[in-house]
Amino acid sequence: MVERSVPRVAIVGAGFGGLWTAKALAGKPVEVTLIDKNNYHTFFPLLYQVAAAEVDPGDIVHPVRKILREIKNVRFALAEIQAVDFETRVLDAGDLKIPYDYLVLATGSTVSYFGVPGAEQYTFPLRTMEQAINLRNHILCRFETASFEQDPEVRRRMLTFVIVGGGPTGVEFAGALEELIRGPLVKDFPNLDFSEVSVVLIEGLDRLLTYLPENLSEFTLKRLQKMGVDVRLQTMVNEVFPDGVRLQNGEVISTDTVVWSAGAKGAAVDGWGLPTNRVGQIEVTETLQVNGLPGVYVVGDLASCKIDGEALPMLAPVATQQAETAAENILRQVRGEAPEQFRYTDLGAMTVIGRNAAVANLFGRWTFTGFVAWVMWLGVHLFRLIGFRNRLMVLTNWAWDYLFFERVVRLILP
Ligand SMILES: Cc1cc2nc3c(=O)[nH]c(=O)nc-3n(C[C@H](O)[C@H](O)[C@H](O)COP(=O)(O)OP(=O)(O)OC[C@H]3O[C@@H](n4cnc5c(N)ncnc54)[C@H](O)[C@@H]3O)c2cc1C
């Protein structure tokens, strides 16, 4: 056996968790392979804006190879990992086998349908770039088709948009869709009666954005209602079919479009033989290692991590902070030191509702609503976006939209 002088670290997933782990290991005495099934990193917080024709898909993604160009000890592999042999320490991506000494799993999360009949078949999830483009195409096609439809009932069904889930994605998309409809589409389709168009936001709990203080949920509710969104709280979806949804109270909403933003579960580890919780996340120790596998770390949405008994939310800052700890702990293990406990700093959260309106909670202490929160949201998201060109393009699109009430990318693309 050849003794390796530099340990090999394999990282699965080039999202917020995986990419930040790779960056934290840049220039360190390890040989890193970062693996992703896509050759780009997606900035998920702006994905809903692709679906709402607000920004171009290319403006919120960045090629991974470009990000890693200057980092000599990190290489990229475009591959989808299908299995892991934890005994021999080899990742299996079909023809490609990747051996490792330390492994970081950061495959993120995927949509969870909670077993609602028809949800998987007939709803539009909003978790990947393909899904966002597909949803944008579908919405714009509804308007095109409705503009020639003679039957008012069919037209109303085509022009009813139901969003399930009053979390950040549901709220942000509801606001952005309402503004797309009442701004540019009103001008594009002068023959349509826009009183037939409705956006319905359905939430099972008694308030929106439950991770924020109640006054921010209240502000969000009032603002969305003022914009024209029909918000239904304490409402459960019982079934989805091709042309509608049935609610728990028996009401049926006729619609061609149900956007599913109700839940998430850990991604792509089925059959990998790791202990998962009820939402498919891998249980980790306080040092982010998998019990019994000291060389294996899990970060981001895939990690079931509790601080003081409370599960951490699936958010980008959680993933990037865990990435720093996982990288540091691998280096500690390489040096023969014990890994350190992960400590989370809650930076707060913010959600945009629409033009001049957002809610923000900073460090769990200070809350902001309206224009101030909106400016903060714009600044933070522009700053966090990777790449100067992307920032410039997104800012230009936002400014154009703000000044001229136009959405420049309302294209129906294959
Ligand atoms: C629509 C949407 C909006 C969001 N908005 C916000 C927000 O405003 N603020 C916020 O803080 N958080 C937001 N989040 C959550 C945030 O994006 C996640 O918490 C964060 O991306 C988690 O990072 P991660 O590295 O765990 O996973 P991801 O960033 O999802 O990365 C996972 C990566 O793994 C790759 N992958 C998966 N399986 C495999 C495999 N088998 N082989 C190879 N590669 C694989 C994927 O291609 C992907 O690149 C949002 C998420 C979504 C979906």
The ligand as an SDF file (V2000), in Angstrom:
LIG
                    3D

 53 58  0  0  0  0  0  0  0  0999 V2000
  -36.4780   28.3650   -3.9820 C   0  0  0  0  0  0  0  0  0  0  0  0
  -35.5930   28.4890   -2.7740 C   0  0  0  0  0  0  0  0  0  0  0  0
  -35.4380   29.7100   -2.1530 C   0  0  0  0  0  0  0  0  0  0  0  0
  -34.6070   29.8410   -1.0450 C   0  0  0  0  0  0  0  0  0  0  0  0
  -34.4490   31.0720   -0.4570 N   0  0  0  0  0  0  0  0  0  0  0  0
  -33.5940   31.2130    0.5720 C   0  0  0  0  0  0  0  0  0  0  0  0
  -33.3530   32.5010    1.1510 C   0  0  0  0  0  0  0  0  0  0  0  0
  -33.9400   33.4940    0.7400 O   0  0  0  0  0  0  0  0  0  0  0  0
  -32.4460   32.5950    2.1680 N   0  0  0  0  0  0  0  0  0  0  0  0
  -31.7840   31.4980    2.6320 C   0  0  0  0  0  0  0  0  0  0  0  0
  -30.9500   31.6250    3.5420 O   0  0  0  0  0  0  0  0  0  0  0  0
  -32.0020   30.2750    2.1270 N   0  0  0  0  0  0  0  0  0  0  0  0
  -32.8790   30.1060    1.1010 C   0  0  0  0  0  0  0  0  0  0  0  0
  -33.1040   28.8710    0.5710 N   0  0  0  0  0  0  0  0  0  0  0  0
  -32.4510   27.7140    1.1920 C   0  0  0  0  0  0  0  0  0  0  0  0
  -31.0060   27.5960    0.7530 C   0  0  0  0  0  0  0  0  0  0  0  0
  -30.9220   27.7140   -0.6410 O   0  0  0  0  0  0  0  0  0  0  0  0
  -30.4980   26.2560    1.2250 C   0  0  0  0  0  0  0  0  0  0  0  0
  -30.5850   26.2080    2.6280 O   0  0  0  0  0  0  0  0  0  0  0  0
  -29.0570   26.0470    0.7930 C   0  0  0  0  0  0  0  0  0  0  0  0
  -28.9800   26.0370   -0.6030 O   0  0  0  0  0  0  0  0  0  0  0  0
  -28.5420   24.7360    1.3660 C   0  0  0  0  0  0  0  0  0  0  0  0
  -27.2470   24.5040    0.8890 O   0  0  0  0  0  0  0  0  0  0  0  0
  -26.7870   23.0140    0.5800 P   0  0  0  0  0  0  0  0  0  0  0  0
  -25.3720   23.0770    0.1920 O   0  0  0  0  0  0  0  0  0  0  0  0
  -27.1850   22.1200    1.6820 O   0  0  0  0  0  0  0  0  0  0  0  0
  -27.6750   22.5520   -0.6700 O   0  0  0  0  0  0  0  0  0  0  0  0
  -27.7830   23.1720   -2.1210 P   0  0  0  0  0  0  0  0  0  0  0  0
  -27.3690   24.5820   -2.1430 O   0  0  0  0  0  0  0  0  0  0  0  0
  -29.1490   22.7960   -2.5810 O   0  0  0  0  0  0  0  0  0  0  0  0
  -26.7240   22.3410   -2.9640 O   0  0  0  0  0  0  0  0  0  0  0  0
  -26.8350   20.9590   -3.1690 C   0  0  0  0  0  0  0  0  0  0  0  0
  -26.0030   20.6140   -4.3910 C   0  0  0  0  0  0  0  0  0  0  0  0
  -25.8520   19.2080   -4.4370 O   0  0  0  0  0  0  0  0  0  0  0  0
  -25.9690   18.7670   -5.7640 C   0  0  0  0  0  0  0  0  0  0  0  0
  -26.3650   17.3520   -5.7110 N   0  0  0  0  0  0  0  0  0  0  0  0
  -27.4670   16.8310   -5.1360 C   0  0  0  0  0  0  0  0  0  0  0  0
  -27.4320   15.4950   -5.2140 N   0  0  0  0  0  0  0  0  0  0  0  0
  -26.2850   15.1660   -5.8430 C   0  0  0  0  0  0  0  0  0  0  0  0
  -25.6790   13.9360   -6.2080 C   0  0  0  0  0  0  0  0  0  0  0  0
  -26.2440   12.7560   -5.9230 N   0  0  0  0  0  0  0  0  0  0  0  0
  -24.4980   13.9580   -6.8590 N   0  0  0  0  0  0  0  0  0  0  0  0
  -23.8940   15.1360   -7.1700 C   0  0  0  0  0  0  0  0  0  0  0  0
  -24.4110   16.3410   -6.8320 N   0  0  0  0  0  0  0  0  0  0  0  0
  -25.5910   16.3470   -6.1670 C   0  0  0  0  0  0  0  0  0  0  0  0
  -27.0140   19.6900   -6.3600 C   0  0  0  0  0  0  0  0  0  0  0  0
  -26.8890   19.7450   -7.7750 O   0  0  0  0  0  0  0  0  0  0  0  0
  -26.6670   21.0170   -5.6980 C   0  0  0  0  0  0  0  0  0  0  0  0
  -25.7740   21.7870   -6.4540 O   0  0  0  0  0  0  0  0  0  0  0  0
  -33.9350   28.7110   -0.5420 C   0  0  0  0  0  0  0  0  0  0  0  0
  -34.0700   27.4780   -1.1750 C   0  0  0  0  0  0  0  0  0  0  0  0
  -34.8930   27.3610   -2.2890 C   0  0  0  0  0  0  0  0  0  0  0  0
  -35.0310   26.0060   -2.9620 C   0  0  0  0  0  0  0  0  0  0  0  0
  1  2  1  0
  2  3  1  0
  2 52  2  0
  3  4  2  0
  4  5  1  0
  4 50  1  0
  5  6  2  0
  6  7  1  0
  6 13  1  0
  7  8  2  0
  7  9  1  0
  9 10  1  0
 10 11  2  0
 10 12  1  0
 12 13  2  0
 13 14  1  0
 14 15  1  0
 14 50  1  0
 15 16  1  0
 16 17  1  0
 16 18  1  0
 18 19  1  0
 18 20  1  0
 20 21  1  0
 20 22  1  0
 22 23  1  0
 23 24  1  0
 24 25  2  0
 24 26  1  0
 24 27  1  0
 27 28  1  0
 28 29  2  0
 28 30  1  0
 28 31  1  0
 31 32  1  0
 32 33  1  0
 33 34  1  0
 33 48  1  0
 34 35  1  0
 35 36  1  0
 35 46  1  0
 36 37  1  0
 36 45  1  0
 37 38  2  0
 38 39  1  0
 39 40  1  0
 39 45  2  0
 40 41  1  0
 40 42  2  0
 42 43  1  0
 43 44  2  0
 44 45  1  0
 46 47  1  0
 46 48  1  0
 48 49  1  0
 50 51  2  0
 51 52  1  0
 52 53  1  0
M  END
$$$$
